[in-house]
Amino acid sequence: MAKSSKSLLDEARASIKQIGAEEARDMMKKGAVVVDVRESEEWRQGHIPEAIFIPRGFLELRVEEKVPDHKAAVILQCASGTRSLLAARTLREMGYENLYNLNGGFNAWKDKGLPWVADRQFTPDELTRYSRHFLIPEVGEKGQAKLLDAKVLLLGAGALGSPSGMYLAAAGVGTIGFVDFDVVDLSNLQRQIIHATDRVGMLKTESAQKTINAINPGVKVVAHNVHLSSENVMDVISGYDVVVNCSDNFPTRYLINDACVFAKKPLVDGAIFQFEGNATVFYPDKGGPCYRCLYPEPPPPGMAPSCAEAGVLGVLPGLIGSIEALEAIKLVLGVGKPLIGTMVYFDTLSDRDFVRLMRIKRDPECPVCGDHPTQTRLIDYEAFCGLAANGASANGDAAVPTQPAPAPAH
């Protein structure tokens, strides 16, 4: 027999306990969970701080992920208490035992003067642009707001900086900085996809900004047309949340490692060489290693030829640079497990070992991040690496060091 909406509500009221806003607050202090079943637009305008947001249309699909314990005290809440009452009836059918409905809903909560918060108000363009991110539970609107507020620095606007910067922009990272003083060369275009033929001779930072803003006009691009040194590196990185290493030489790689260790910033690292590449995250402040733990000493001059000398497959930077962007996004969002203490290594000519994971550990004897560091200030590494002073830039292709690789992960 068909039932009217009134009869459904009457049945729900008979089986679901109705509680007021103050009783709900007291229950929350004792561990009760609040599930807000309103729509996104309503949630954005304000919500109970501790509430779990599951729109009514997704309730059956997502509630067990958010509230796995069917014996937990669950308070359903909407704007006035009607939709949440029907939602509670549905959860009872799913086996939840301790269900309550917030009588009067969010409106009653506010009328009682109880605390509530409003999330970032997205523009109409942002609501459309990031709509696919909003659907991902690990991102959602809170995560997207974190990305829009984030600041990520890329060392190099070359092969690795190209895909990394473009994907970070597409994802909505609000501020992207580029450190590079080189200009676009025709030979770059085989792999540095952030540039174009009509920009040959243009500063790479300027070219990168044009591409970034063509993808996402809302992204702020900061150009650092400087040669990194011990005198300026701390100032350059100071305003950024995450640093992404896309540089092509050892002095810069060692310098930025030390600076990030001293500043307690995560360093996403990538390197490529011919058909090989790797990526990891150096973050001693979270218990991981730094670059000096893995490579205490640079190879002798000439033992690690650059990509200009040995070449690199044009598509390989797309693979490694995308992983760098992914790791930066994970760090900003605080989700998943970043590659701290793990290096992903690609041998693209192999069928069996195309991808390998290798564990790398923090060295307690490391001179920079060890238990008793012996290097406590920044130095310029040109002499340390046996290079001329003008050889240290952050503008190229991040060639893989030819030093011993870490042990494979098990």
C-alpha positions as a Markdown table, in Angstrom:
| # | Residue | x | y | z |
|---|---|---|---|---|
| 1 | Met | 0.0 | 0.0 | 0.0 |
| 2 | Ala | 1.4 | 3.4 | -1.0 |
| 3 | Lys | 2.3 | 5.8 | 1.8 |
| 4 | Ser | 2.1 | 9.5 | 1.9 |
| 5 | Ser | 5.0 | 11.7 | 2.9 |
| 6 | Lys | 3.1 | 12.5 | 6.1 |
| 7 | Ser | 2.7 | 8.9 | 7.1 |
| 8 | Leu | 6.4 | 8.3 | 6.4 |
| 9 | Leu | 7.3 | 11.2 | 8.7 |
| 10 | Asp | 4.9 | 10.0 | 11.4 |
| 11 | Glu | 6.5 | 6.6 | 11.3 |
| 12 | Ala | 9.9 | 8.1 | 11.5 |
| 13 | Arg | 9.0 | 10.2 | 14.5 |
| 14 | Ala | 7.6 | 7.2 | 16.3 |
| 15 | Ser | 10.9 | 5.3 | 15.9 |
| 16 | Ile | 13.6 | 8.0 | 16.0 |
| 17 | Lys | 14.2 | 10.1 | 19.1 |
| 18 | Gln | 13.9 | 13.8 | 18.6 |
| 19 | Ile | 16.4 | 16.0 | 20.5 |
| 20 | Gly | 17.0 | 19.7 | 20.9 |
| 21 | Ala | 20.1 | 21.7 | 20.0 |
| 22 | Glu | 21.5 | 21.9 | 23.5 |
| 23 | Glu | 21.0 | 18.1 | 24.1 |
| 24 | Ala | 22.7 | 17.4 | 20.8 |
| 25 | Arg | 25.7 | 19.6 | 21.9 |
| 26 | Asp | 25.9 | 17.7 | 25.2 |
| 27 | Met | 25.8 | 14.3 | 23.4 |
| 28 | Met | 28.6 | 15.5 | 21.0 |
| 29 | Lys | 30.8 | 16.2 | 24.0 |
| 30 | Lys | 30.4 | 12.6 | 25.0 |
| 31 | Gly | 31.3 | 11.3 | 21.5 |
| 32 | Ala | 28.1 | 11.4 | 19.5 |
| 33 | Val | 28.5 | 11.9 | 15.7 |
| 34 | Val | 26.6 | 14.5 | 13.8 |
| 35 | Val | 25.8 | 13.8 | 10.2 |
| 36 | Asp | 24.7 | 16.8 | 8.1 |
| 37 | Val | 22.5 | 15.7 | 5.2 |
| 38 | Arg | 21.9 | 19.1 | 3.5 |
| 39 | Glu | 23.1 | 20.1 | 0.1 |
| 40 | Ser | 26.5 | 21.6 | -0.7 |
| 41 | Glu | 25.2 | 25.1 | -1.1 |
| 42 | Glu | 23.6 | 24.9 | 2.4 |
| 43 | Trp | 26.8 | 23.4 | 4.0 |
| 44 | Arg | 28.9 | 26.2 | 2.5 |
| 45 | Gln | 26.8 | 28.9 | 4.1 |
| 46 | Gly | 27.4 | 27.4 | 7.6 |
| 47 | His | 27.6 | 24.2 | 9.5 |
| 48 | Ile | 28.3 | 22.7 | 12.9 |
| 49 | Pro | 32.1 | 22.5 | 13.3 |
| 50 | Glu | 32.3 | 18.8 | 14.2 |
| 51 | Ala | 29.6 | 17.7 | 11.7 |
| 52 | Ile | 30.3 | 15.1 | 9.0 |
| 53 | Phe | 28.9 | 16.3 | 5.7 |
| 54 | Ile | 27.1 | 13.6 | 3.6 |
| 55 | Pro | 24.5 | 15.0 | 1.2 |
| 56 | Arg | 21.2 | 13.1 | 1.4 |
| 57 | Gly | 21.6 | 11.7 | -2.1 |
| 58 | Phe | 24.9 | 10.1 | -1.1 |
| 59 | Leu | 24.0 | 9.0 | 2.4 |
| 60 | Glu | 23.5 | 5.2 | 1.8 |
| 61 | Leu | 26.7 | 5.1 | -0.3 |
| 62 | Arg | 29.1 | 7.0 | 2.1 |
| 63 | Val | 27.8 | 6.7 | 5.6 |
| 64 | Glu | 29.5 | 3.4 | 6.5 |
| 65 | Glu | 32.8 | 4.8 | 5.3 |
| 66 | Lys | 32.4 | 7.9 | 7.6 |
| 67 | Val | 30.6 | 6.1 | 10.5 |
| 68 | Pro | 31.6 | 2.4 | 10.4 |
| 69 | Asp | 30.3 | 1.6 | 13.9 |
| 70 | His | 26.6 | 0.8 | 13.7 |
| 71 | Lys | 26.3 | 1.1 | 17.5 |
| 72 | Ala | 27.6 | 4.6 | 17.6 |
| 73 | Ala | 25.3 | 7.4 | 18.7 |
| 74 | Val | 24.5 | 9.3 | 15.4 |
| 75 | Ile | 22.6 | 12.6 | 15.3 |
| 76 | Leu | 21.1 | 13.4 | 11.9 |
| 77 | Gln | 20.8 | 17.0 | 11.0 |
| 78 | Cys | 19.4 | 19.1 | 8.1 |
| 79 | Ala | 18.1 | 22.7 | 7.9 |
| 80 | Ser | 14.9 | 22.2 | 9.8 |
| 81 | Gly | 14.7 | 18.5 | 10.9 |
| 82 | Thr | 12.6 | 17.0 | 8.2 |
| 83 | Arg | 15.1 | 15.6 | 5.7 |
| 84 | Ser | 17.3 | 14.4 | 8.5 |
| 85 | Leu | 14.3 | 12.5 | 10.0 |
| 86 | Leu | 13.8 | 10.6 | 6.8 |
| 87 | Ala | 17.6 | 10.0 | 6.7 |
| 88 | Ala | 17.6 | 8.6 | 10.2 |
| 89 | Arg | 14.8 | 6.2 | 9.1 |
| 90 | Thr | 17.0 | 5.0 | 6.3 |
| 91 | Leu | 20.0 | 4.5 | 8.6 |
| 92 | Arg | 17.8 | 2.4 | 10.9 |
| 93 | Glu | 17.0 | 0.2 | 7.9 |
| 94 | Met | 20.8 | -0.1 | 7.4 |
| 95 | Gly | 21.3 | -1.4 | 10.9 |
| 96 | Tyr | 22.3 | 1.7 | 12.8 |
| 97 | Glu | 21.0 | 1.3 | 16.4 |
| 98 | Asn | 21.4 | 4.6 | 18.2 |
| 99 | Leu | 19.9 | 7.3 | 16.0 |
| 100 | Tyr | 18.7 | 10.8 | 16.9 |
| 101 | Asn | 17.2 | 13.6 | 14.9 |
| 102 | Leu | 18.1 | 17.2 | 15.6 |
| 103 | Asn | 14.7 | 18.8 | 16.0 |
| 104 | Gly | 14.7 | 22.2 | 14.1 |
| 105 | Gly | 17.9 | 21.3 | 12.4 |
| 106 | Phe | 20.7 | 23.8 | 11.8 |
| 107 | Asn | 18.3 | 26.7 | 12.1 |
| 108 | Ala | 17.5 | 25.7 | 15.7 |
| 109 | Trp | 21.2 | 25.3 | 16.4 |
| 110 | Lys | 22.0 | 28.8 | 15.3 |
| 111 | Asp | 19.0 | 30.3 | 17.1 |
| 112 | Lys | 20.4 | 28.9 | 20.3 |
| 113 | Gly | 23.6 | 30.8 | 19.7 |
| 114 | Leu | 25.6 | 27.6 | 19.5 |
| 115 | Pro | 28.9 | 27.7 | 17.5 |
| 116 | Trp | 28.9 | 27.2 | 13.8 |
| 117 | Val | 31.4 | 27.9 | 11.0 |
| 118 | Ala | 31.2 | 28.9 | 7.3 |
| 119 | Asp | 33.7 | 27.4 | 4.8 |
| 120 | Arg | 35.3 | 29.2 | 1.9 |
| 121 | Gln | 32.8 | 30.8 | -0.5 |
| 122 | Phe | 33.8 | 29.5 | -3.9 |
| 123 | Thr | 33.1 | 31.6 | -7.0 |
| 124 | Pro | 30.8 | 30.2 | -9.7 |
| 125 | Asp | 33.9 | 29.6 | -11.9 |
| 126 | Glu | 35.6 | 27.7 | -9.0 |
| 127 | Leu | 32.5 | 25.6 | -8.3 |
| 128 | Thr | 32.5 | 24.4 | -11.9 |
| 129 | Arg | 36.3 | 24.2 | -12.4 |
| 130 | Tyr | 36.9 | 22.0 | -9.3 |
| 131 | Ser | 33.6 | 20.1 | -9.3 |
| 132 | Arg | 35.4 | 16.8 | -9.9 |
| 133 | His | 37.6 | 17.5 | -6.9 |
| 134 | Phe | 34.6 | 18.1 | -4.7 |
| 135 | Leu | 33.4 | 14.6 | -5.4 |
| 136 | Ile | 36.6 | 13.0 | -3.9 |
| 137 | Pro | 36.1 | 12.4 | -0.2 |
| 138 | Glu | 39.8 | 13.0 | 0.5 |
| 139 | Val | 39.7 | 16.4 | -1.2 |
| 140 | Gly | 36.2 | 17.9 | -1.2 |
| 141 | Glu | 35.6 | 21.6 | -0.6 |
| 142 | Lys | 37.9 | 21.7 | 2.5 |
| 143 | Gly | 40.7 | 20.2 | 0.5 |
| 144 | Gln | 40.2 | 22.5 | -2.4 |
| 145 | Ala | 40.3 | 25.4 | -0.1 |
| 146 | Lys | 43.6 | 24.2 | 1.2 |
| 147 | Leu | 44.9 | 24.0 | -2.4 |
| 148 | Leu | 43.7 | 27.5 | -3.2 |
| 149 | Asp | 45.5 | 28.8 | -0.2 |
| 150 | Ala | 48.7 | 26.8 | -0.8 |
| 151 | Lys | 52.0 | 28.1 | -2.0 |
| 152 | Val | 54.3 | 25.7 | -3.9 |
| 153 | Leu | 57.8 | 26.6 | -5.2 |
| 154 | Leu | 59.3 | 24.9 | -8.3 |
| 155 | Leu | 63.0 | 24.9 | -8.7 |
| 156 | Gly | 63.2 | 25.1 | -12.5 |
| 157 | Ala | 60.8 | 25.8 | -15.3 |
| 158 | Gly | 62.3 | 23.1 | -17.5 |
| 159 | Ala | 61.4 | 19.5 | -18.2 |
| 160 | Leu | 60.2 | 18.5 | -14.8 |
| 161 | Gly | 58.9 | 21.9 | -13.9 |
| 162 | Ser | 56.7 | 21.9 | -16.9 |
| 163 | Pro | 54.2 | 19.1 | -16.1 |
| 164 | Ser | 54.5 | 19.6 | -12.4 |
| 165 | Gly | 53.6 | 23.3 | -12.7 |
| 166 | Met | 50.8 | 22.7 | -15.2 |
| 167 | Tyr | 49.2 | 20.0 | -13.1 |
| 168 | Leu | 49.5 | 22.1 | -9.9 |
| 169 | Ala | 47.9 | 25.0 | -11.7 |
| 170 | Ala | 45.1 | 22.8 | -13.0 |
| 171 | Ala | 44.5 | 21.4 | -9.5 |
| 172 | Gly | 44.1 | 25.0 | -8.2 |
| 173 | Val | 47.2 | 25.6 | -6.2 |
| 174 | Gly | 46.8 | 29.3 | -5.5 |
| 175 | Thr | 50.4 | 30.4 | -5.7 |
| 176 | Ile | 53.1 | 28.8 | -7.8 |
| 177 | Gly | 56.7 | 30.1 | -7.7 |
| 178 | Phe | 59.3 | 29.4 | -10.4 |
| 179 | Val | 63.1 | 29.7 | -9.8 |
| 180 | Asp | 64.8 | 30.0 | -13.2 |
| 181 | Phe | 66.9 | 32.6 | -14.9 |
| 182 | Asp | 67.3 | 30.8 | -18.3 |
| 183 | Val | 65.5 | 31.6 | -21.5 |
| 184 | Val | 63.5 | 29.3 | -23.8 |
| 185 | Asp | 65.6 | 27.5 | -26.4 |
| 186 | Leu | 64.4 | 25.6 | -29.4 |
| 187 | Ser | 66.0 | 22.4 | -28.1 |
| 188 | Asn | 63.9 | 22.7 | -24.9 |
| 189 | Leu | 60.6 | 22.1 | -26.7 |
| 190 | Gln | 61.2 | 18.3 | -27.2 |
| 191 | Arg | 60.3 | 17.9 | -23.5 |
| 192 | Gln | 59.6 | 21.3 | -21.8 |
| 193 | Ile | 55.9 | 21.4 | -22.6 |
| 194 | Ile | 55.2 | 24.6 | -20.7 |
| 195 | His | 56.9 | 26.6 | -23.4 |
| 196 | Ala | 56.1 | 27.2 | -27.1 |
| 197 | Thr | 57.9 | 27.9 | -30.3 |
| 198 | Asp | 56.9 | 31.5 | -30.4 |
| 199 | Arg | 58.5 | 32.0 | -27.0 |
| 200 | Val | 62.1 | 31.1 | -27.9 |
| 201 | Gly | 64.3 | 33.7 | -26.3 |
| 202 | Met | 61.7 | 34.6 | -23.6 |
| 203 | Leu | 62.5 | 34.1 | -20.0 |
| 204 | Lys | 61.3 | 30.7 | -18.9 |
| 205 | Thr | 59.5 | 32.1 | -15.9 |
| 206 | Glu | 57.6 | 34.5 | -18.2 |
| 207 | Ser | 56.7 | 31.8 | -20.6 |
| 208 | Ala | 55.6 | 29.5 | -17.7 |
| 209 | Gln | 53.4 | 32.2 | -16.4 |
| 210 | Lys | 51.6 | 32.6 | -19.7 |
| 211 | Thr | 50.9 | 28.8 | -19.9 |
| 212 | Ile | 49.9 | 28.6 | -16.2 |
| 213 | Asn | 47.4 | 31.4 | -16.5 |
| 214 | Ala | 46.0 | 30.1 | -19.8 |
| 215 | Ile | 45.2 | 26.9 | -17.8 |
| 216 | Asn | 44.0 | 28.7 | -14.7 |
| 217 | Pro | 43.7 | 32.5 | -14.6 |
| 218 | Gly | 43.2 | 32.3 | -10.8 |
| 219 | Val | 46.7 | 31.1 | -10.0 |
| 220 | Lys | 49.3 | 33.6 | -8.9 |
| 221 | Val | 52.6 | 33.0 | -10.5 |
| 222 | Val | 55.8 | 34.4 | -8.8 |
| 223 | Ala | 58.9 | 34.6 | -10.9 |
| 224 | His | 62.3 | 34.3 | -9.2 |
| 225 | Asn | 64.8 | 35.1 | -11.9 |
| 226 | Val | 67.8 | 34.5 | -9.7 |
| 227 | His | 70.8 | 32.3 | -9.2 |
| 228 | Leu | 70.2 | 30.4 | -6.0 |
| 229 | Ser | 72.9 | 30.8 | -3.4 |
| 230 | Ser | 73.4 | 30.5 | 0.3 |
| 231 | Glu | 72.7 | 34.2 | 0.6 |
| 232 | Asn | 69.2 | 34.2 | -1.0 |
| 233 | Val | 67.8 | 30.7 | -0.8 |
| 234 | Met | 66.2 | 31.0 | 2.6 |
| 235 | Asp | 64.4 | 34.2 | 1.5 |
| 236 | Val | 63.2 | 32.6 | -1.7 |
| 237 | Ile | 61.7 | 29.5 | 0.0 |
| 238 | Ser | 60.4 | 31.3 | 3.1 |
| 239 | Gly | 56.9 | 32.0 | 1.8 |
| 240 | Tyr | 56.2 | 28.6 | 0.4 |
| 241 | Asp | 54.6 | 25.5 | 2.0 |
| 242 | Val | 56.2 | 22.9 | -0.3 |
| 243 | Val | 59.4 | 23.0 | -2.4 |
| 244 | Val | 59.6 | 20.9 | -5.6 |
| 245 | Asn | 63.1 | 20.2 | -6.9 |
| 246 | Cys | 63.2 | 20.2 | -10.7 |
| 247 | Ser | 66.8 | 21.4 | -10.9 |
| 248 | Asp | 69.6 | 20.0 | -13.1 |
| 249 | Asn | 72.8 | 20.2 | -11.1 |
| 250 | Phe | 74.4 | 19.0 | -7.9 |
| 251 | Pro | 75.2 | 22.4 | -6.3 |
| 252 | Thr | 71.5 | 23.4 | -6.4 |
| 253 | Arg | 70.3 | 20.0 | -5.3 |
| 254 | Tyr | 72.6 | 20.0 | -2.2 |
| 255 | Leu | 71.9 | 23.6 | -1.4 |
| 256 | Ile | 68.1 | 23.3 | -1.6 |
| 257 | Asn | 68.2 | 20.2 | 0.5 |
| 258 | Asp | 70.1 | 22.0 | 3.3 |
| 259 | Ala | 67.8 | 25.0 | 3.1 |
| 260 | Cys | 64.7 | 22.8 | 3.4 |
| 261 | Val | 66.1 | 20.9 | 6.3 |
| 262 | Phe | 66.9 | 24.1 | 8.2 |
| 263 | Ala | 63.5 | 25.6 | 7.4 |
| 264 | Lys | 61.7 | 22.3 | 8.2 |
| 265 | Lys | 60.0 | 22.3 | 4.8 |
| 266 | Pro | 59.1 | 19.2 | 2.7 |
| 267 | Leu | 61.2 | 18.8 | -0.4 |
| 268 | Val | 59.7 | 16.9 | -3.3 |
| 269 | Asp | 62.5 | 15.6 | -5.4 |
| 270 | Gly | 62.6 | 14.2 | -9.0 |
| 271 | Ala | 65.4 | 13.3 | -11.4 |
| 272 | Ile | 65.5 | 12.0 | -15.0 |
| 273 | Phe | 68.2 | 10.6 | -17.3 |
| 274 | Gln | 67.7 | 9.1 | -20.8 |
| 275 | Phe | 65.0 | 6.4 | -20.1 |
| 276 | Glu | 65.3 | 6.4 | -16.3 |
| 277 | Gly | 63.7 | 8.5 | -13.6 |
| 278 | Asn | 63.0 | 8.7 | -9.9 |
| 279 | Ala | 60.9 | 10.7 | -7.4 |
| 280 | Thr | 60.8 | 10.9 | -3.6 |
| 281 | Val | 60.1 | 13.3 | -0.7 |
| 282 | Phe | 62.8 | 14.4 | 1.6 |
| 283 | Tyr | 61.4 | 15.5 | 4.9 |
| 284 | Pro | 63.5 | 14.9 | 8.0 |
| 285 | Asp | 61.1 | 16.9 | 10.2 |
| 286 | Lys | 58.7 | 14.0 | 9.7 |
| 287 | Gly | 61.2 | 11.3 | 10.3 |
| 288 | Gly | 62.4 | 10.8 | 6.8 |
| 289 | Pro | 65.8 | 11.2 | 5.2 |
| 290 | Cys | 67.3 | 14.2 | 3.4 |
| 291 | Tyr | 69.3 | 14.2 | 0.1 |
| 292 | Arg | 72.6 | 14.0 | 2.0 |
| 293 | Cys | 71.4 | 10.8 | 3.8 |
| 294 | Leu | 71.0 | 9.2 | 0.3 |
| 295 | Tyr | 74.0 | 10.8 | -1.4 |
| 296 | Pro | 76.5 | 12.0 | 1.2 |
| 297 | Glu | 79.0 | 13.0 | -1.5 |
| 298 | Pro | 78.5 | 14.1 | -5.1 |
| 299 | Pro | 80.0 | 12.1 | -7.9 |
| 300 | Pro | 83.3 | 13.2 | -9.4 |
| 301 | Pro | 83.0 | 15.9 | -12.1 |
| 302 | Gly | 82.1 | 14.3 | -15.4 |
| 303 | Met | 80.7 | 11.1 | -13.9 |
| 304 | Ala | 77.1 | 12.4 | -14.0 |
| 305 | Pro | 76.6 | 14.0 | -17.5 |
| 306 | Ser | 73.7 | 16.4 | -17.9 |
| 307 | Cys | 70.8 | 15.7 | -20.2 |
| 308 | Ala | 72.4 | 18.2 | -22.6 |
| 309 | Glu | 75.3 | 15.8 | -22.8 |
| 310 | Ala | 73.6 | 12.4 | -22.6 |
| 311 | Gly | 70.0 | 13.2 | -23.7 |
| 312 | Val | 66.6 | 12.4 | -22.3 |
| 313 | Leu | 63.5 | 10.8 | -23.7 |
| 314 | Gly | 61.0 | 13.7 | -24.2 |
| 315 | Val | 58.0 | 12.0 | -22.5 |
| 316 | Leu | 59.9 | 10.8 | -19.4 |
| 317 | Pro | 59.7 | 14.2 | -17.6 |
| 318 | Gly | 55.9 | 14.0 | -17.9 |
| 319 | Leu | 55.9 | 10.9 | -15.8 |
| 320 | Ile | 58.3 | 12.1 | -13.1 |
| 321 | Gly | 57.0 | 15.7 | -13.1 |
| 322 | Ser | 53.4 | 14.5 | -12.6 |
| 323 | Ile | 54.5 | 12.3 | -9.6 |
| 324 | Glu | 56.2 | 15.4 | -8.1 |
| 325 | Ala | 52.9 | 17.4 | -8.5 |
| 326 | Leu | 50.9 | 14.5 | -7.0 |
| 327 | Glu | 53.3 | 14.4 | -4.0 |
| 328 | Ala | 53.1 | 18.1 | -3.5 |
| 329 | Ile | 49.2 | 17.9 | -3.6 |
| 330 | Lys | 49.2 | 15.1 | -1.0 |
| 331 | Leu | 51.4 | 17.1 | 1.3 |
| 332 | Val | 49.2 | 20.2 | 1.0 |
| 333 | Leu | 46.0 | 18.2 | 1.6 |
| 334 | Gly | 47.5 | 16.0 | 4.3 |
| 335 | Val | 46.1 | 12.9 | 2.8 |
| 336 | Gly | 47.6 | 9.5 | 2.0 |
| 337 | Lys | 51.2 | 8.5 | 2.5 |
| 338 | Pro | 53.7 | 10.8 | 0.8 |
| 339 | Leu | 56.9 | 9.2 | -0.5 |
| 340 | Ile | 58.8 | 10.1 | 2.7 |
| 341 | Gly | 61.5 | 7.4 | 3.0 |
| 342 | Thr | 60.4 | 5.7 | -0.3 |
| 343 | Met | 61.8 | 6.4 | -3.8 |
| 344 | Val | 59.8 | 5.3 | -6.8 |
| 345 | Tyr | 62.2 | 4.4 | -9.6 |
| 346 | Phe | 61.3 | 3.9 | -13.3 |
| 347 | Asp | 63.4 | 2.0 | -15.9 |
| 348 | Thr | 61.1 | 2.5 | -18.9 |
| 349 | Leu | 63.1 | 0.2 | -21.1 |
| 350 | Ser | 62.4 | -2.8 | -18.8 |
| 351 | Asp | 59.4 | -5.0 | -18.8 |
| 352 | Arg | 60.0 | -6.6 | -15.3 |
| 353 | Asp | 61.4 | -3.6 | -13.4 |
| 354 | Phe | 59.5 | -0.8 | -15.1 |
| 355 | Val | 58.6 | 0.5 | -11.6 |
| 356 | Arg | 60.5 | -0.3 | -8.4 |
| 357 | Leu | 60.0 | 1.1 | -4.9 |
| 358 | Met | 63.2 | 1.5 | -2.9 |
| 359 | Arg | 63.3 | 2.3 | 0.9 |
| 360 | Ile | 65.6 | 5.0 | 2.0 |
| 361 | Lys | 66.3 | 5.7 | 5.7 |
| 362 | Arg | 67.4 | 8.8 | 7.6 |
| 363 | Asp | 71.1 | 8.5 | 8.4 |
| 364 | Pro | 71.7 | 9.3 | 12.1 |
| 365 | Glu | 75.3 | 10.3 | 11.1 |
| 366 | Cys | 74.1 | 12.6 | 8.3 |
| 367 | Pro | 76.1 | 15.9 | 8.5 |
| 368 | Val | 72.9 | 17.9 | 7.9 |
| 369 | Cys | 69.9 | 16.2 | 9.4 |
| 370 | Gly | 71.7 | 13.6 | 11.7 |
| 371 | Asp | 71.5 | 13.3 | 15.4 |
| 372 | His | 74.6 | 15.5 | 15.8 |
| 373 | Pro | 74.8 | 17.5 | 12.6 |
| 374 | Thr | 78.2 | 18.9 | 11.8 |
| 375 | Gln | 76.9 | 21.3 | 9.1 |
| 376 | Thr | 74.7 | 23.9 | 10.7 |
| 377 | Arg | 74.8 | 26.7 | 8.2 |
| 378 | Leu | 74.3 | 27.1 | 4.5 |
| 379 | Ile | 77.3 | 26.8 | 2.1 |
| 380 | Asp | 77.6 | 27.2 | -1.6 |
| 381 | Tyr | 78.4 | 23.8 | -3.2 |
| 382 | Glu | 80.2 | 24.7 | -6.4 |
| 383 | Ala | 83.7 | 23.9 | -4.9 |
| 384 | Phe | 82.2 | 20.9 | -3.0 |
| 385 | Cys | 80.9 | 19.5 | -6.3 |
| 386 | Gly | 84.0 | 20.4 | -8.3 |
| 387 | Leu | 82.1 | 22.8 | -10.6 |
| 388 | Ala | 82.7 | 26.3 | -11.6 |
| 389 | Ala | 80.7 | 28.9 | -9.8 |
| 390 | Asn | 78.6 | 29.8 | -12.8 |
| 391 | Gly | 77.5 | 26.2 | -13.3 |
| 392 | Ala | 74.9 | 26.1 | -10.6 |
| 393 | Ser | 71.4 | 27.0 | -11.9 |
| 394 | Ala | 67.9 | 25.7 | -11.4 |
| 395 | Asn | 66.9 | 25.7 | -15.0 |
| 396 | Gly | 67.3 | 22.3 | -16.5 |
| 397 | Asp | 66.3 | 18.7 | -16.5 |
| 398 | Ala | 67.4 | 17.1 | -13.2 |
| 399 | Ala | 69.7 | 14.4 | -14.4 |
| 400 | Val | 69.7 | 11.2 | -12.2 |
| 401 | Pro | 72.9 | 11.0 | -10.1 |
| 402 | Thr | 75.1 | 8.0 | -11.1 |
| 403 | Gln | 75.7 | 7.2 | -7.4 |
| 404 | Pro | 74.7 | 3.9 | -5.8 |
| 405 | Ala | 70.9 | 3.5 | -5.7 |
| 406 | Pro | 69.1 | 2.6 | -2.5 |
| 407 | Ala | 68.0 | -1.0 | -1.8 |
| 408 | Pro | 64.8 | -2.2 | -3.3 |
| 409 | Ala | 61.7 | -2.2 | -1.0 |
| 410 | His | 60.3 | -5.5 | 0.1 |
